Amino acid sequence: MAAPTTPPVPLINWHALGQVIATSVALGIGLVVIFSVGVYSLSVFRRQDATIAMRSANALLVALITLVILATGAWGFYIVVQK
């Protein structure tokens, strides 16, 4: 009687590869959009004809976007170091 054979392990984990590609595309596009909004907010903040409320709101938005971009970079470094 022959021993039962187990199926071979696939060379490429297609599910994991798909997740990596989807995450990379989402983060790449997301960071570009967030950075663009930050640059636009900074340009509105620097306008001379902007009201104080508008300048304050844009300064807060620039600070928040900067924190989000830095946090994303830190998260990326954490993931790389853990692997």
Secondary structure, 3 states (H helix, E strand, C coil): CCCCCCCCCCCCCHHHHHHHHHHHHHHHHHHHHHHHHHHHHHHHHCCCCCCHHHHHHHHHHHHHHHHHHHHHHHHHHHHHHHC
